[in-house]
Amino acid sequence: MAIVLEGRPVARAILEEARDDLTAYVTQTGRLPELGVVLAGADRSALAYLRAIRRTFRRVGIPLRELALPADVSEPTLRAAAAELNRDPAVSGVLVLQPLPHHLPPGIASELVDPAKDVDGITATSAGRLALGLPTMPPSTPAGGMAILEHYGLPIAGRTAVVVGRSPVVGLPMALLLLAANATVTICHRGTADLAAATRRADILVAAAGRPGLITPEMVKPGATVIDFGVNVVDDQLVGDVEPAVAEVAGALTPVPGGTGAVTNAILVRHTLRAAWSALRAPHPSSVSAPNR
Amino acid sequence: MAIVLEGRPVARAILEEARDDLTAYVTQTGRLPELGVVLAGADRSALAYLRAIRRTFRRVGIPLRELALPADVSEPTLRAAAAELNRDPAVSGVLVLQPLPHHLPPGIASELVDPAKDVDGITATSAGRLALGLPTMPPSTPAGGMAILEHYGLPIAGRTAVVVGRSPVVGLPMALLLLAANATVTICHRGTADLAAATRRADILVAAAGRPGLITPEMVKPGATVIDFGVNVVDDQLVGDVEPAVAEVAGALTPVPGGTGAVTNAILVRHTLRAAWSALRAPHPSSVSAPNR
């Protein structure tokens, strides 16, 4: 049976480190960092995520600055709200909860955040810095997956990694993070001709397709490390992209729930502190006109 | 024997299209676009590239605005020169010739160019837009490789593509372009455990490692399409990363010289026009303070 890669101990370790880091920050600056959060409307999953973020940030002692906007918010009003958080030097990081209401242009979230405050790595600048191998804050979900691999001492360099899914916030950045860690990386997707042939070669198999039960035991190399980013609700149950029976083949596997999802918020805390320290070193301009052109 | 994927006919077709596009632009605006070029010092390969660019742009009728700086140029002077080109509305695109002199910080080139004028796709914003699947101008070399595949009608979607090399201007963006075209993409590099096993699976094999003779016939699947981005000088001869004998196994192969290298400048012309049209639609701010933060 596979080792179960629980996310909670990883989150706990990150938050413990964050508490020390916060103490150092408060001692040096005399103030707390803050995370600015933009919520538009009342999407169920956005609200569930917000509650989880509130809990995690409270545990560490970093306040949130929440801007709740109505579901029919206009694009200019949304932009102005985000700009206010971008501008405010007391706000260290800015998070835009998704999904945004459907009347807003697709992809607008990535344009709202000042890259210097982009704790969830959604801007084009953050994505580009990740692709170019420059220091940056990657999206929190794949960063959490990497933290799990690191925490459990699972080797990456020289290994064959296969990522199923190429979304801009999970699959693709995970592939770039694994590449930066010197894995040989294959990116599969809906258009992949023979998915099982690819996944069976993986020493590290990453499921980020959002399709329940996509990865079956026959698709997994015996002893492989399997990271499941799937967040699917089936019959009111949260399930991943990986069939539970994969545990009989894999060497190590993140559970759902309790795996990658448990680490995401801890990464947001880490990134908020990182952005706070960066702003001290390089105070950023009072306004950013076009962060993502 | 493999079909020889000559670059010149591809470049010719792109430049022909560009001439029509230029006529339309001049008719509508009453002025010519311009490409701003920053040259620092007198590196041999940068100068050779500049001569080739001059020839190509002259053929189409787009003037260059060349800023030649001394080899010992200071970082502030270099930044000011680039900022001048970024600011000038008469300059549609900005190219920083590389390598820059060694006393300058590594990676500075990617910070000098306004993303809206980034005709060679070197800024973090351009790299991020490419990674996120947003419209952008990718680096000209891999864009030229894609133009060759397109020109010769070689299928990409659903195919297995293997890219050897992950440099930010060739290997990695080529992988992202192939992914956007729905190939299943594997990125190999120095740390790949069994390179031949990976390359032998490739329907489309891309060599972008900068190592002469790296790809031998045994490493190539019979009938594969091979794109060689190698630019190596061996015994005063320009050679690629692919052994000539690969032509006996591959289905199609770009020659060196005369393959991918012949298309790069034509892409720069296309991008300069594209940036000129974009600036008409969305006049950009008179100055860009921190395009790449």
Interface residues (C-beta under 8 A of the other chain):
Chain A: G107 S110 D114 P115 A116 T123 A124 T125 S126 A127 G128 R129 L130 A131 L132 G133 L134 A157 G158 R159 T160 R166 P168 L172 P173 L176 L179 N182 A183 T184 V185 T186 I187 C188 H189 G191 T192 A193 A198 H284 P285 V288 S289 A290 P291 N292 R293
Chain B: G107 S110 D114 P115 A116 T123 A124 T125 S126 A127 G128 R129 L130 A131 L132 G133 L134 A157 G158 R159 T160 R166 P168 L172 P173 L176 L179 N182 A183 T184 V185 T186 I187 C188 H189 G191 T192 A193 A198 H284 P285 V288 S289 A290 P291 N292 R293
